[in-house]
Amino acid sequence: QEEELRASSTGEVVGVFRDRASGLREHRPGLDRVLAMAPAGGISVVRVTHEDRLARFGSAWLRQLLEKDGVLLEVAHPKGSGGGLEELLEDFTALVATFAGRMYGIRSKEAQRRLLVQAQQKVSGDDRSTG
């Protein structure tokens, strides 16, 4: 994504702001830095490949906030003009992706906890695990 954006950039690249699993998380240091730089005039354009890279939901609010500070949001691959049905399907897909990410994240943490308990039991000689 970064390479594509750099190749199509027409101005100076001030910085690259990344957040891990950005569409799913609320804590986003990269986005926080962008929002802090915008009012100070540190940036004039924010470019993303797809709108959901900025936010799964609420990207219109972020666009409005950036524009208030004179920052243009450019989306390299904007949503199609397929009408209301396409927009509904995109929103539904984003919703499912958000909840699936959270669910699998929880499952992953539970699996890690179980493995830790099993390892502790083996180390202490109290191996009563069944699988």
Steps between C-alpha positions, in 0.01 A plus 500: 500500500777742593689436177189568291431826683862618469506420127185701433589793728540839334633688802750460779439203730513647851456168676353154494255428778421137576276332750480123546155361409394860471147443379414296809666693780409815685852561637689630195820695567562559127158656448544698822822650358323594175218668691754689714698620197195614301409814700866602521526507120750215495315315225280601208394162359434159657500213251367148554453213255145420614270689731478206743877528556424827676199368693246222462231738616493876540743588223264780394546657845877473470486656152293788639741549791802506267329738255423736790877531543558546126617143439377314193426127532582310180384141449691322223223244445169664599182302549314423181191682391284189508227670699340421833522122477877504448545742790280281723706191411827685567372617839378149586836350399683757715272420794559125469877554463507717812316250719686202354830668578394562857364147541812332362716731709314384810531138396869547441548646849303211651713248308817672620375488859419127473845425357662695781300307762594168334867598492492599866337168590768305310779695666351445845437130429123542532409408141125435511429649157293292263602655173 
